[in-house]
Amino acid sequence: MRKLLIGRWTKAGIFLACLLPLASLLWRGLDNGLTANPIEFVTHATGDWTLRFILFTLCVTPFRRLLDLPELIRFRRMFGLFAFFYGCLHFSTYIWLDKFFDLKEVWKDIAKRPYITVGFLAFVLLIPLAITSTAAWIRRLGGRSWQLLHRAIYISAVAGVIHYYWLVKSAVLRPLAYGATVVALLLWRLAAKFRSQPDAERGNPAKPQPQNSQA
C-alpha cells in the first residue's frame, strides 16, 4: 500500500479521479441529461462535491493515523483545493446562471435567506484556506498560526451541512449523513487532543505532524 501511495503516477491518477464529477456534468450537459431543471441539478451536484471534498480533506489525518499510513498526507492539499474548486463552481452556477450577475439580487438573497447566508459563509471560509495552502504560506504564517487558521475548515464543513439541510427541507437523509460524518471527525479530533495532553505532561510530547494544507 505504501509503495502505491508514493508511486510516481498515483497523485496524477487521483487528480484525474477528482475531475470525474466535472467530466460527468459536462457529459450529461452534452447528452441533454441535466434533467428538466439543469441549473438546479448543476447547483446541487457541485454543492454535493464541495462537501464531499471537504470531508475527504478532513478524513486524511484520522485515516493516516489509524491505518499507520503517513503517506496519505500527500493528498490532503489536493482534496482541500478541489473542495474550493467545486465550491467555486457551485457559487458560480448560482451567481451566473441563476442570478445573471445581478449583485444586488445576490446580496439581497444572502441577507434574507438563511440557507444562502450560511452557504456563503461556508464558501468564504474556504478562500483563505486555498490561498494559504502552499508551503511558502506555512513558513510565512508559522506552523501554529497556520494550523489555527486552517481549523476554519471545520466551521466551513458545519456551515455547509446546515446550508444543505435548510435547502432540501424534506429530503434530509444525505445532509444528515454528511453532518454525522463531520460530528464523528470533530469527536475524533477532540479525543486525539486529549490523548496528546497526558503525553505532554509526562514530558513525551506527541510527534509533530507534517504541515500540508487543511488541518
Secondary structure, DSSP 8 states (H G I E B T S, - for coil): -HHHHT-TTHHHHHHHHHTHHHHHHHHHHHTT-S-S-HHHHHHHHHHHHHHHHHHHHHHHHHHHHHTT-GGGGGGHHHHHHHHHHHHHHHHHIIIIIITTT-HHHHHHHHHH-HHHHHHHHHHHHHHHHHHT-SHHHHHHH-HHHHHHHHTHHHHHHHHHHHHHHHHHTT--HHHHHHHHHHHHHHHHHHHHHHHHHHHHHTT---------S--
